[in-house]
Amino acid sequence: MTSLPRVSVIGLGSMGLAMANRLLDQGFEVDFWNRSTRDEQAIIDRGARRVSLEDALQNPFAISMLSNDSAALEVFSEAAISLAKPGLIHLNMSTLSLEATDELAARHEALGLGYVASPVLGRPMAITNGKLLIVAAGDSKLIEAAGVVFEKISAQHWNLGADHKRAILVKLGVNYNLIHALQAIGESVALVESGGVDPSTFVEILTHTAFTGSAYVGYGPMIVNRNYSPPGFSVALGLKDVKLVEDAAASGGLVLPVAKVLHQLFEQALADDELKDLDWSAIAELTRQRKV
């Protein structure tokens, strides 16, 4: 018998599926629930159980990986979470708006349930490789209790304090920087290609010393080789994140000058039949193909 708690994964998209596999790899017993059906046999064969939403909320921890505000608010409705087992700690790893995070925290608190905003930094591969980063905010005792999960599934996690919105702001800030990097790589590649420079050589030079982080090392070759499928993170989700950044900035009385440009680029990519279903780094093609 394992001494680790049984954990539920709610939302079995690419991130949720990677999380379920990571939990299994680390010795957790795993239940899962998803709004739609998908190929789940592989993780069932590994010992995970498909359960009802009510049953998923009976475990000590429930990790949610849902795509947007509406999905999270619908799944974690007041009626649904009223059926949860007392003592449940919900680790919401989705990227949501500040308003949705506040609403979910209030719903859980009203019922005496634990809630930690804990969005993740990293793609599915980072989860399976143990390189995931987590930014958490909420009651310090809940975050401490969640350490038994965080320490097994991530390389590091940070406690950002009691205000749930802080975790969301950090996640949005990280994604906003990443979106800038995607556009910067795309523009730079277009620039050197226009002068006949081999873009692969350019990215090798770029990432040798000056830009050694995962954004440039990972996305540089993808953009050079137009390797945008299958998408690790979609154009639609990129647009969602830009909108969340703009809303969060407005709530803090800020105007982010470049956000409007990035918003327009993602809207344009989403309206382009050749780009809309690709990885979000495909916004580089708008500059490269002179579609801007």
C-alpha positions in Angstrom: 0.0 0.0 0.0 1.3 3.4 -0.9 1.6 6.1 1.8 0.8 8.8 -0.8 -2.7 10.3 -0.9 -5.1 9.4 -3.7 -5.3 12.3 -6.2 -8.0 13.2 -8.7 -7.2 14.9 -12.0 -10.1 16.9 -13.4 -9.7 17.8 -17.1 -7.8 15.4 -19.3 -6.5 17.5 -22.1 -2.8 17.3 -23.0 -1.7 18.9 -19.7 -4.1 16.9 -17.6 -3.1 13.7 -19.2 0.6 14.5 -18.7 -0.2 15.3 -15.0 -2.1 12.0 -14.6 0.9 10.1 -16.0 3.3 12.0 -13.8 1.3 11.2 -10.7 1.3 7.5 -11.6 5.0 7.6 -12.2 5.5 9.1 -8.8 3.5 6.4 -7.0 0.2 8.1 -6.5 -3.2 6.4 -6.9 -5.1 8.4 -9.5 -8.7 9.0 -10.3 -9.7 11.1 -13.3 -12.8 12.9 -14.7 -13.2 14.6 -18.0 -16.0 16.6 -19.5 -15.7 14.7 -22.8 -14.5 11.2 -23.7 -11.1 10.6 -25.2 -8.6 7.8 -25.5 -8.1 7.0 -21.8 -7.2 3.3 -22.1 -3.5 3.9 -21.7 -3.7 5.5 -18.3 -6.5 3.1 -17.2 -4.1 0.2 -18.1 -1.6 1.9 -15.8 -4.1 1.8 -12.9 -5.9 5.1 -13.1 -9.7 5.0 -12.6 -12.3 7.0 -14.5 -14.9 8.2 -11.9 -17.8 10.5 -11.7 -17.2 14.2 -10.8 -18.7 13.6 -7.4 -16.4 10.7 -6.7 -13.4 12.7 -7.9 -14.2 15.2 -5.2 -14.0 12.6 -2.4 -10.2 12.3 -2.5 -7.8 14.4 -0.3 -6.6 16.3 -3.4 -8.2 17.3 -6.7 -6.0 18.8 -9.4 -7.9 20.7 -12.1 -6.6 21.4 -15.6 -9.4 23.1 -17.4 -9.1 25.3 -20.4 -10.8 28.5 -19.4 -13.0 30.4 -17.0 -16.3 29.1 -18.2 -15.2 25.5 -18.0 -13.8 25.9 -14.5 -16.8 27.8 -13.2 -19.2 25.2 -14.7 -17.4 22.1 -13.4 -16.8 23.6 -10.0 -20.3 24.9 -9.5 -21.7 25.5 -6.1 -23.9 22.4 -6.5 -21.0 20.2 -7.6 -18.6 21.1 -4.9 -21.3 20.9 -2.2 -20.9 17.1 -2.7 -17.2 17.2 -2.0 -15.7 15.4 0.9 -14.9 17.7 3.8 -11.1 18.4 3.9 -10.8 18.3 0.1 -8.0 20.6 -1.2 -8.6 21.7 -4.7 -5.3 22.6 -6.5 -6.4 24.7 -9.5 -3.6 24.5 -12.0 -5.5 26.2 -14.8 -4.8 29.7 -16.1 -7.9 31.7 -15.3 -8.9 35.3 -14.9 -8.5 37.1 -11.6 -12.3 37.3 -11.3 -12.8 33.6 -11.9 -10.1 32.8 -9.3 -11.8 34.9 -6.7 -15.1 33.4 -7.4 -13.8 29.8 -7.1 -12.0 30.6 -3.9 -15.2 32.1 -2.5 -17.2 29.1 -3.4 -14.8 26.7 -1.7 -14.4 28.9 1.4 -18.2 29.1 1.8 -18.3 25.3 2.0 -15.2 24.9 4.2 -13.2 23.4 1.4 -9.6 24.0 0.6 -8.6 26.0 -2.5 -5.1 26.8 -3.8 -4.5 28.7 -7.0 -1.5 26.9 -8.4 -1.0 27.5 -12.1 1.8 25.7 -13.8 4.7 26.9 -15.9 5.7 24.4 -18.6 4.3 22.3 -21.4 3.2 18.7 -21.1 6.8 17.5 -21.7 7.9 19.5 -18.6 5.4 17.7 -16.5 6.5 14.2 -17.6 10.2 15.1 -17.3 9.8 16.5 -13.8 10.7 20.0 -14.8 7.4 21.6 -14.1 7.3 24.8 -12.0 4.3 25.8 -9.9 3.3 29.1 -8.5 0.8 28.8 -5.6 -1.3 31.2 -3.6 -3.8 30.6 -0.9 -3.9 29.7 2.8 -0.4 28.8 3.9 -1.5 25.7 5.7 -3.2 24.4 2.6 -0.1 25.1 0.5 2.1 23.3 3.1 -0.3 20.3 3.0 -0.2 20.3 -0.8 3.6 20.0 -0.6 3.3 16.2 -0.7 1.9 16.6 -4.2 3.9 19.6 -5.4 7.2 18.1 -4.4 6.6 14.9 -6.4 5.3 16.5 -9.6 7.4 19.6 -10.0 11.0 20.7 -9.9 10.1 23.7 -7.7 7.1 25.5 -6.3 6.7 29.0 -4.8 4.3 30.2 -2.1 3.2 33.7 -3.2 1.0 34.4 -0.2 -2.6 34.3 0.7 -4.2 36.3 -2.1 -5.1 33.8 -4.9 -4.8 36.4 -7.6 -1.0 36.7 -7.0 -0.4 33.2 -8.5 -2.5 34.1 -11.6 -0.7 37.4 -12.0 2.7 35.6 -12.0 1.5 33.0 -14.5 0.2 35.7 -16.8 3.4 37.7 -16.4 5.4 34.6 -17.4 3.2 33.8 -20.4 3.2 37.5 -21.5 7.1 37.4 -21.6 6.9 34.1 -23.5 4.5 35.6 -26.1 7.0 38.5 -26.6 9.7 35.9 -27.2 7.7 34.1 -29.8 7.1 37.3 -31.7 10.7 38.5 -31.3 12.1 35.2 -32.6 9.6 35.3 -35.6 10.6 38.9 -36.5 14.3 38.1 -36.1 14.1 35.0 -38.3 12.1 36.9 -40.9 14.8 39.7 -40.9 17.8 37.4 -41.4 16.0 35.2 -44.0 15.2 38.4 -46.0 19.0 38.8 -46.4 19.7 35.2 -47.3 21.0 34.1 -43.9 20.4 30.5 -42.9 17.8 30.8 -40.1 19.1 27.7 -38.4 22.6 29.2 -38.1 21.0 32.4 -36.8 19.1 30.6 -34.0 22.3 28.6 -33.2 24.1 32.0 -32.7 21.2 33.5 -30.9 20.9 30.7 -28.3 24.6 30.0 -27.9 25.2 32.6 -25.1 22.8 35.5 -25.2 19.4 33.7 -25.1 19.9 30.2 -23.5 16.5 29.8 -21.9 13.9 27.2 -22.9 11.7 29.7 -24.7 14.4 30.5 -27.3 16.1 27.0 -27.4 12.7 25.3 -27.7 10.7 27.7 -29.9 13.6 28.9 -32.1 14.0 25.6 -34.0 10.2 25.2 -34.2 9.9 28.6 -35.9 12.9 28.0 -38.2 11.5 24.6 -39.3 7.9 25.7 -39.3 7.3 22.8 -36.9 4.0 23.9 -35.5 2.0 20.7 -35.4 0.9 19.0 -33.3 0.3 22.1 -31.2 1.7 22.0 -27.6 -0.3 25.2 -26.9 -2.8 26.4 -29.4 -3.3 29.8 -31.1 -6.7 30.1 -29.4 -5.2 29.6 -25.9 -2.5 32.2 -26.8 -5.3 34.7 -27.6 -7.0 33.8 -24.3 -3.9 34.5 -22.4 -3.3 37.9 -24.0 -6.9 38.8 -23.2 -6.3 37.7 -19.5 -3.2 39.8 -19.4 -5.0 42.9 -20.7 -7.8 42.4 -18.2 -5.4 41.9 -15.3 -3.5 45.0 -16.3 -6.6 47.1 -16.5 -7.7 45.9 -13.1 -4.4 47.3 -11.8 -4.7 50.6 -13.6 -2.0 49.7 -16.2 -1.8 50.0 -19.9 0.6 47.6 -21.6 1.6 49.2 -24.9 2.5 46.0 -26.8 -0.4 44.0 -25.6 -2.7 45.5 -28.2 -0.3 44.5 -31.0 0.0 40.9 -29.7 -3.8 40.7 -29.3 -4.2 41.7 -33.0 -1.6 39.2 -34.1 -3.3 36.3 -32.4 -6.7 37.3 -33.7 -5.2 37.5 -37.2 -3.7 34.0 -36.8 -6.9 32.6 -35.5 -8.7 33.9 -38.5 -6.2 32.4 -40.9 -7.2 28.9 -42.0 -3.5 27.9 -42.4 -2.5 29.0 -38.9 -5.6 28.7 -36.6 -5.1 25.0 -35.6 -1.3 25.2 -35.1 1.0 25.9 -32.1 0.8 29.4 -30.8 4.4 30.0 -32.0 2.9 30.0 -35.6 2.2 33.7 -35.1 5.7 34.0 -36.4 4.4 33.2 -39.8 2.4 36.4 -40.0 5.6 38.4 -40.1 7.6 35.8 -42.0 5.0 35.6 -44.8 4.4 39.3 -44.6 0.8 38.9 -43.6 0.9 41.6 -40.9 
